[in-house]
Each structure stands twice: as structure tokens, then as C-alpha cells.
């Protein structure tokens, strides 16, 4: 069954649930309060009736004959007054269980009693409640062992024995008080709790509405933003006043920050990253398409020229060399993309212990022709042990790839007659080595540094126009697989400085 549109709103459901919680809480608390108050009221009334029974007993005991007759008729007035004052009916019971005096008997109770030979109502042993109490009084709540059952009410019965000079049972005083029929609803009305509840409910509902709005508004905005993203709009953002220009540190350290605010900020950061990745993907496709189209066009043109005879035979070797060069260019681009894909799939590392300084020297030698082409100088400051080595632990081929990629970038962006510097050293942390590669090129803007290791990202187009945007991403992925880190900083040579860590054995 489809839920009504109104109930699909988080705000409405929150209001309804909190309102229901308040009503249930009030009902439970009211019920508990009702039982506590009525219980205390009954206990208090019972104590009062026992005290009244004791007072009558003290007076009647001295004016009751051995046969159970009252010697002073004036006691009737006193007993009647006491009955009216307490709201109860008073029964004077002699040792034989006869009601020698009473201020009233309910009709349904009288019908259950027999008449004695003396003409008095006769109580059975089950209704002589003070017989076993000794010299103290007692109280009962209920129907007095079924005597008042047909009245439809609960009764409080207070009994007190008539004192005897030598002990024994000499009779008792019974006070019977009918408890008023009081329902839970009438109790609430009588005590003004309904009005109090309505006032409290109105105030609580107001605060609930404000609170629910503050809680559900970010959720609603998140839902709207997620819906826009699902429709392809990666520019969607969750706008909440107060955090538009806040930094991550300010968001996390603000005293008023809650989980929803952090969630909103995280959502915005994720959407921004997705938008940047989508933009980088499109730029990468454009760049790769250009990089593929240019050599393919050259290869196709030269091959067609050689086939149709446009290229003279004496120049075929020259053009074949150009075709080979463009083919290698295509091969390099495809290999780079394949390597990135393999690293993302979690390629297994071949870990060994090797000399990182030797790797640096080998990569410099491998790039010597490119260094000579731009007349670039190389400075080295390498940490060495007694044998001229700096041993580290990792995948030698993968780490060599990291060094090669960073050195290739440095050569590409360093102007002619520039300088490239390589440094290795211990960081001071246990088993950690640091490799620094710097250049005297234009450097990398601070705003682009958090993204230079992202896949397909190209910061300054003038720096990366010839690249695929995967070189530094591959470096970061390799080092992350080793549990190490890499970051970019300013170089003392004026350009960019790349720093990455390695594990020493």
C-alpha cells in the first residue's frame, strides 16, 4: 500500500512521532499519578477512620454491659455526630456479633444479615474484623468480605476492639466508608490536569516543531541535492546558513556543530570532488583524444604516402622513423593508462630490500638524453651508510616508476639551463626515509596542490598539456600500496618539490 504523500515528509513524520510520544508519556504519567494520589488518599482516609473508631471505642467501652447493651442512651448522639463528621456509617458490635447500635446499613448488606433473638442484626465470624487484632485497630479496603459486594462500590472498613478489663473479645466498633466512584477521566478533570496537559502540549508542540524543522531541514536539503545529482546535476550543493564558507577545521571544532552539519559538509565536499572528477574526466578524454589523433594522423598520412608512391623511396627511412616515434608515443600513453588500471585493481607488490640511491642514479641515467636536450643540471644530496647505500624495503620496480614519473615531470617543466635536485635522508621517525625531488620550474599553485595526485587532474595547462594526468596519480597509488605518503611543496630552487616517504628495513 502506497504511503500518503504527506506522510512521506520526514518533517511531518517526526512531528507525528514526537506528538504520539508526548501523548503516551502523559497518559502513562497521569495513570501513575492517578494511582499514587488515589492510593495515598485511601490510606489517609483509612487512618482517619481507624482514629475515629478508636475514639468511639474509648467512650463505648465504659458504657457497655456484659450482655452487650449500651448503658447510656446519650452515646447515640455522639456516635451519630461522629458518623456525620467522617461520612461513614458506624456499627457498634457486642461480643455476640450483634449490631446493638448503628447509624445505617446499606439495603443490599442488610439483606444478607440474619436477625438475632434479641432483635439485632447478626454478623457472622467473617465480618468480626477486630476479633483477631488484639488491642489495635485495622482497616480493610474492598467489599468487606462480600458484604458490600452488591453495592457496586469499594468500601474502607475501619475496626477497633472494645477494651475489656481482663482481655478477651468484648465487641468492636466498625466504621464503613463508601469510596466515591472516580474514573481516570474524572480524576484528570477534577485536578485540572487536562488543562495543564493541553497547555504543556501546546508549548511542547511549538518547541517540537522548531526542533524538528532544524533537524529535518538538512535531511530534506540532502535529499533534494541527492535527487539532483541522480539526475546528472553535479553542481548541486546543500546550502545551510553559517557553513557556506567554513573550513573543515572550523566545521569540526565548532561548538554548535552536530552530526547533520558535518554530514552536509561532507556531502558538499563529495559532490565537489565528483564534479571535479567529472570535469577532469572530460578534459582527459579530450586530451587523450588529441594525443591519440595526432600520432594516428601522422602514421596514417605517412603510410598512405608510402603506399601510393607520394613519398619517394630515398625518404622512406626518414618517414618510417617518424612512424616508429609516433607508435612509441601511442604505446607509452596506452601503457600508462593500463598501469593505472592495474594499480587500481590492487596489483601485488614484489617486496625486497634495495638501495634507493642506486634507483635514483639509474633513473637519472635513463633520462640523461632528456636532461642533455635542455641542458639541465642535477644536484644530489644522498644519505649513505658505510657502504654508500641507503637501504629501503619495497617493490623496487614500482618505486623506480615513482622516481621516473616525478623526474620526467621535473624535466618537462623545468626551463632550459635549469636545475633538478635529488635528496634522500632519514626523517627522524623509526624506519622512515624521505626522498625529495625539486626543480627550478614555475612550480604548482597552492590551490591546485590538493588535487595534483587525483586521476586525470591537470592543474596548470601550460605545465601538463603534454601529459595524461595519470603520472602523479600512479605515484600516489604505488606509495599508498606501500603504506607511505607523498605531497607537493615549494622548492628552494623556485619550482615544485615532491616529497615521498619509504620504509627502511
Secondary structure, DSSP 8 states (H G I E B T S, - for coil): ----TGGG-HHHHHHHHHHHHHHHHHHHHHHHHHHHHHHHHHHHHHHHHHHHHHHHHHHHHTTB-TTS-BS-TTHHHHHHHHHHHHTSEEEEEETTSBEEEES---HHHHTT-EE-TTSSEE--GGG-TTTTSTTS-EEEEESTTTTTGGGTS-EEEEEEE---TT-S--EEEEEEEE-----HHHHHHHTTHHHHHHHHHHHHHHHHHHHHHHHHHHHHHHHHHHHHHHTT-TT-----TT-TT--HHHHHH-TT--HHHHHHHHHHHHHHHHHHHHHHHHHHHHHHHHHHHHHHHHHHHHHHHHHTT-S-GGGHHHHHHHHHHHHHHHHHHHHHHHHHHHHHTT----EEEEEHHHHHHHHHHHTHHHHHHTT-EEEEEE---TTS--EEEEEHHHHHHHHHHHHHHHHHHS-TT-EEEEEEEE-SSTTEEEEEEEESS----HHHHTTTTSTT--SSHHHHTTS-S-HHHHHHHHHHHTT--EEEEE-TTSSEEEEEEEE--
